[in-house]
């Protein structure tokens, strides 16, 4: 609009195109006023969404607490089949975002990932304490390697004075996104396991929905704050979460039907043979 007003003004007054006042006068005169109430409302909405995202993230990370309780007070050991990759990936993701948030000065990102880092460190300590043999050795090596890698990358970017503040934020953002994408790789392997076993316990619907809400919350937060480092990986996270919900619903519905048909088949076979021991076992 300002361009056309400038054009009409120039033609009407026969001023030179290089006149210093024409564009600046037009800009000052027709510059839209800043609506402080709108800005405040947007900030309030951003805060609300960040708190929702934080709550969902705490719920997701805290979902492992029952497993930790079983390890500490019941089994007294970690399953030997524990996969080290997801545990380390989760830790690296949280810490990388903490470093990014500190340098970029984003309290919401610092808050949620600081809490996540605390949970991840506690889980790592429990895994190391209650594991043994080859698993403990692999855990210790992986954890130390993750700490060294994160410390080296962060120091190489933050310490040199030749790197500008904006470039530091960008580089740390890229590192955080890489670890974020790596962390999203864990549910993909879980999808394969769940589809193979058709067991609803391998893909809990409540946790899947919570993960979806978490990804959507931080996607919206990233869009509202124009932070593409936050929004970008959560686009992939949201898409993957919807796939997980579909798989979880499919397994929950089809798995129950399959279980019911299997029980019915066993009952029919027992009726034909006259052996009702399996029914008695299920009843007990």
N, C-alpha and C positions, 0 to 999 in steps of 0.2 A: 504493500500500500504506500509505503514511504517513497518507493521508487517512482510510482506513478504521480504522486503529488509533486515530487521533485521535477519530473518531466514536464508537467503542466505549468509549474511555477516558472521553469526556465524558458519555456516557449512564450508564456504570457509576458514576462518581464524582459525578454531578450537578454538574459544574463548569460555570461560565459559558463560553459560546463565546468570549468575549473574554479568557479567562484567559491571562496571559502565558506560563505554563509549558507549557500543553498541547501546542502545536504545536512549540515549540522543544525541549522534552524529547524528544518523539517523534522529531524530526529528528536530534538529537544521538545518540540511542540507536540509531536504525536507519539512520543514514547509512552507505552502503557504503564500506568502506575502499578507499583508492587502492592499486591493484596497481602498484608501481613497476616490477616486471619486465615487466608488460604494456605500460606506457608506454614503457619502454626498447625493447621489441621493436617497437612501432609506429614509434618514431623510427628504429630501424635499418632497418626496411622502407622507410620514407619516403626515407632516405638512399640505399638501394640503387636504388630506382626513379628517384630524381633523377639518379643517376650513369648509369643505363641511358638515360634521356631525353637526358642531356648527350651521351653517346656517339653516339646516333642523330642528334642535331642536328648534331654535328661532322661525322659521315659525310655527311649531306645537304648541308651548306654546303661541305664540302671536295670534294664531287663536281664542283664547277665548276673545280677546280684544273687538270685536264687541258686544259680549254678555255682557261684562262689561259696555260698552257704553250704551246699552239699559237699563241695571239695574240702572245706575247712572242718566241718563238724561231723560228716558222715563217712565219706570214702577215704578221706585223709590223703588223697592222691589225685593227680591230674590224669585224664584219659590219655593213654599213649598215642591215640590216633589224632590228638589235637593238632590242628593246622596252625603253624606259626605265622604264615603270611597275613591272614586277616587281622590278627592281633597287632602285628607290627605296622601294618598299613593304617589301621585305625589310629594308633599312637602318632605316627608320622603326620597324618592328616591334621590332627588336632594341634600338634606343636607347630607345624608350618603355618597354620592360620593364626596362632597366637603371636608368632613373630611378625607376621604381616600386619596384624591388627595393632600391635604396639608401634611399629614404624609409621603406619598409615594414620594412626590415631582414630580408630573406630571402636568405641566401647562395646557396642552390641556384638561384634565379631569376637572381641577379646573375651567377653563374658561367657558366651556359649562354648567357645573352644577352650577357655581356661578350665571350665567345669569338666569338659570332656577329657582334657589332658589329665586332670586329677584322677578321674575314674580309670583311665587307661594305665596310669602308673600303678595304681592300686592292684589292678588286674595282673599286670606284669609281675609285681612282687609276689602275688599269690601263686601264679603259675610257676615261677622259679622255685619258691619255697616247697611246693607240694609236687614237684616233678622230680624225676631221677634219671640217671643214666644218659642215654643219647638225647632224649627229649630236653632235659635240663641244659645240656651242653649247647644244643641248637638254639634254645631260647636265649641263653646268655649271649651267645655270639651274635644272634640277630638283634637283640636289644642294644648291645654295645655298638654294633655297626650302625644302627639307626640313629643313636645319639651322636656318634662321630660324624655321620653324614650330614645331619641337620645342623650341628654346630659349625662344621666346616663351611657349608653353603651360606649359612646366615652371616658368619664372620667375614667371609669373602665379599659379601655384598654390603654389609653395614659399615665395616671399619674404614675402607678406603675413602679418603676425603674427595678424591677425584670424581666419585660417582655422585651425581646430584640426588636430592631427596626424591624427586619424582621418579627417577630411574630406579632407585632402590625399591620404592613401592611397587613399581611394575615388575621387576625381577622377582621379588618375593611373592607377588601375586601369581606369577607363572608357576613358581615352585609349588605353592599351595594348591593350585589347580591340578598339577600333575599328581600330587599325592591324593587329592580328592577323587580324581578319576580312578586311580589305583584302588582306593577303598571301595568304589562302586563295583569293582570286579568281583568282590567276595559274594554278593548275592547271585551273580550269574552262575557260579559253581553250585550254590545252594539250590537254584532253580533246577539244575540237572539232577541233583540228588532227590529233590522232592518229586519230580516227575517220574523218576525211576522207582521210588518206593511207594508212591501214591499215599503217603502217610501225612495227614494234616498237621501233625506235630512238627514235621520238617519245614513247614511254611506257615507259621501262625498268622492267622488273618488279622488279629488285633495289632500285632507288631508291624505287619505290612502296611496297614492303614496309617499307623502312627508315622512310619517312615515316609509315606506319601505326603502327609500333612507337613512334616518337617521340610521335605524338599520343596513343596509348594510355597511354604512360608518364606524360606530363604530366597527362592526365585523371585517372589513378589518384592521382598526387601531389596534385592539387588537391582530390580528394575526401577523401584521408587527412588533409590539413591544413585542410580546411574553407575552402579559398580558392576562391571561385566565380569570381574574375577569371581564375584559371588553368584551372579545370575547364571553364568555360562555352565559350570558343572552341575548346577541344580536343574538345568533343562534336561540334561541326561539323567539325573537322579529321578526327576519327576516321571519321565518316560519309562524308565526301568521300574519304578514303583507301581505304575499302572499295570505293567506287564505282570509284576509279582502278584498284584491283587487279583488279576484274571486267573493266574495259575492257582493261587490259594483258594479262590472260590471253586474252580474246577476240581481241585483235589478234594476239597471239603465235601462237595456234592457227590462227585463220582466215587470218591473213596468210601463214603458211607454206603452207597448203592452196592459197590463191589463187596464190601464187608458183609452187608446183609445177604446178598446172593450167595456168598461163600458159606455163611452160617446155614442158610436154607439148604444148600447142597449137602453139607455135612449132616444136617438133620435127616434129609431124605435117605442118605446112604446108611445112617444109623438105623432108620426105620426098616430098611430092607434087610439089614444084617441082624437086627435085634440087639445091637450094641449101643447103649445109651450113655456110655461113660463120658463121651465128649460133652454131652449136654449137661451132665452132672458137674463136670469140671467148670464149664462156663457159668453155671448157676452159682457155684461156690465162689 
